Amino acid sequence: MDNMLQMLLVSHHTSSCEEPWNILEVLLRFTSTQNKSVCERAMERISKLISFITSSHWQEPFGKFFQPSQRTRIVHMTLEIIGDCGTEDKEWANFMLGVFLRDPATWLTDVPKILEFIQRNLGSNRTSLQQALSSVLLVMTKQFPRDVLTSVLTDLPQCDSTTLDIWKRVLTLPETSERILEELCPVLQDQQLCAVFNVTTAKLGLLHLTMMPPTEENLKKLRKPILLQRFLKIESLPILWLVLRGLVLLSERPETARGMQALLPGVMKTLRFANTHIVLKALNICRNVMSHLRKREASLIALELAQKLLPLFNHVSSEVRECSIRLFKDVTEAVVWWLKGTMKKNVHRGLLPLLFHMSDESPSVAQASGEALVACAKFLNWKKLKHLAKRQKKMEIKEYLLQQDKGRVDEYLWQSLLYVKDSQATVRYEAAEFTGLALQCSSDHSEGKLNILCSALQPLEDDAHPAVRSVATEIIQRCQSHQAEPAQSRLAALCCWP
């Protein structure tokens, strides 16, 4: 069929250009079918047709044979096939990708739809697709920088982490950095965009200074606390990233950091997005500002900040875990004596997470957790815990916590169950082991509690880590054996649990 197609084109080489278009029109119909193999075959024929036209030096540019929507459809189909792990021979698809990249003015004109495709697929674990998407994004940004910047802010979901990834890539591409910075200011001053964010063009335009060199003049223009506080409320990760980037620069200087205290509540609210880039910038701002405040000023901030830091100990990013744990240590040490009673609840809630993360797979997180646990022990005036934490005696720490405050045993037990689902096997093991010890020390051994415990630990019986499987299976077996015993002997058996 390919040979017949080529012969047909050769025979019409000197005639009008209608014949290639007629063939393409027929082939394009097959790219809309739900049958994947049919789509793939049609795309391969299209690529061979384009290859033949190119190599034959056809007098008419073949791009004219397609409508804009058809060109975008072909781009999408080609990228999908490149990312399809079931496709063995991608030589023709890579040829098509080369066609797009060599002639972006023809093939990559529909910036919003191509960006939406990139946004949906950028998280793919297929290396070939990742490389193709990165190449398309780079070339499209070079060709249409303003359209790309505008489309990211108007056509993509603004609270999605992948949108922020695209925004960061576009703004930091070394091949386009100078031109991108030139386009950023007029894009931010676009009236329609400013209306969406409910900000004047003059105010939003100031954010381009966050991408400029941090000169005294630029920082002076950016130093507008009331305006920055307004920006922190905008529900857009790309805009927040620019705002926080500017605040990081201001917080690094003592003379400007001290004037940012009123901004910290707004900065702390951005932690709810849980995006690694946003969270790290927010944590760095809090750390920088607090380091330049007097202890009395820092104390009030520390109380609010401590509550927001605890959930970040389990963040997927090891950088966020380490930064949040180190900042928790700082806020624990920053509290003045008359506020320690209020802070004590947060410190107690942080003990188990810090203990478990002393076994974190990231050495820097494990070290930070140990140091923070020492700071918590100092805060509580528990000298033995401080001694054990310094020596990293994890089993002894578990036993000490359960013996030191027996009124919190059940609270510790339920808290430890949250960590048996952790993504790290080392943390799951520590949590499961502590759960067994806490149950042993608990005064409540009701059937309901044993059922909840078994249900929480059952998934660990199939855990990939042998040590986790072993400790979980042992606890479940003991719980089941006690459930089978008469109620009056159950408590005595559990008290003798070795």
HUBEL-V316058 format. One record per backbone hydrogen bond with DSSP energy under -1.0 kcal/mol. NH is the residue of the N-H (numbers start at 1). CO is the residue of the C=O. Records with the same first field share a line. If there is no record, write none. Layout:
NH=CO ; CO
//
This chain:
5=1
6=2
7=3
8=4
9=5
10=6
11=7
13=10
21=17
22=18
23=19
24=20
25=21
26=22
27=23
28=24
30=27
32=29
39=35
40=36
41=37
42=38
43=39
44=40
45=41
46=42
47=43
48=44
49=45
50=46
51=47
52=48
53=49
54=50
55=51
56=52
57=54
58=53
64=61
65=62
66=63
71=67
72=68
73=69
74=70
75=71
76=72
77=73
78=74
79=75
80=76
81=77
82=78
83=79
87=84
94=90
95=91
96=92
97=93
98=94
99=95
100=96
101=97
102=98
103=99
106=103
107=103
108=104
111=109
114=110
115=111
116=112
117=113
118=114
119=115
120=116
121=117
122=118
124=121
130=126
131=127
132=128
133=129
134=130
135=131
136=132
137=133
138=134
139=135
140=136
141=137
142=138
143=139
144=140
148=144
149=145
150=146
151=147
152=148
153=149
154=150
155=151
160=157
164=160
165=161
166=162
167=163
168=164
169=165
170=166
171=167
172=168
176=173
180=176
181=177
182=178
183=179
184=180
187=183
188=184
189=185
190=187
194=190
195=191
196=192
197=193
199=194
204=200
205=201
206=203
207=204
208=205
209=206
210=207
211=208
212=209
215=213
219=215
220=216
221=217
222=218
223=219
224=222
228=224
229=225
230=226
231=227
232=228
233=230
234=231
236=234
237=158
240=236
241=237
242=238
243=239
244=240
245=241
246=242
247=243
248=244
249=245
250=246
251=247
253=250
257=253
258=254
260=257
263=260
264=261
267=263
268=264
269=265
271=268
272=269
273=270
274=271
279=275
280=276
281=277
282=278
283=279
284=280
285=281
286=282
287=283
288=284
289=285
290=286
291=287
292=289
293=290
298=294
299=295
302=298
303=299
304=300
305=301
306=302
309=305
310=306
312=309
313=310
314=311
315=312
321=317
322=318
323=319
324=320
325=321
326=322
327=323
328=324
329=325
330=326
331=327
332=328
333=329
334=330
339=336
340=337
343=339
344=340
347=343
348=344
349=345
350=346
354=350
355=351
356=352
357=353
359=356
360=357
366=362
367=363
368=364
369=365
370=366
371=367
372=368
373=369
374=370
375=371
376=372
377=373
378=374
379=375
380=376
382=377
386=382
387=383
388=384
389=385
390=386
391=387
393=388
394=392
397=393
398=394
399=395
400=396
401=397
402=398
403=399
404=400
405=401
408=405
409=406
412=408
413=409
414=410
415=411
416=412
417=413
419=416
422=419
428=424
429=425
430=426
431=427
432=428
433=429
434=430
435=431
436=432
437=433
438=434
439=435
440=436
441=437
442=438
450=446
451=447
452=448
453=449
454=450
455=451
456=452
457=453
458=454
460=457
461=458
462=459
463=460
469=465
470=466
471=467
472=468
473=469
474=470
475=471
476=472
477=473
478=474
479=475
480=476
481=477
482=478
483=479
484=480
489=486
493=489
494=490
495=491
497=494
//
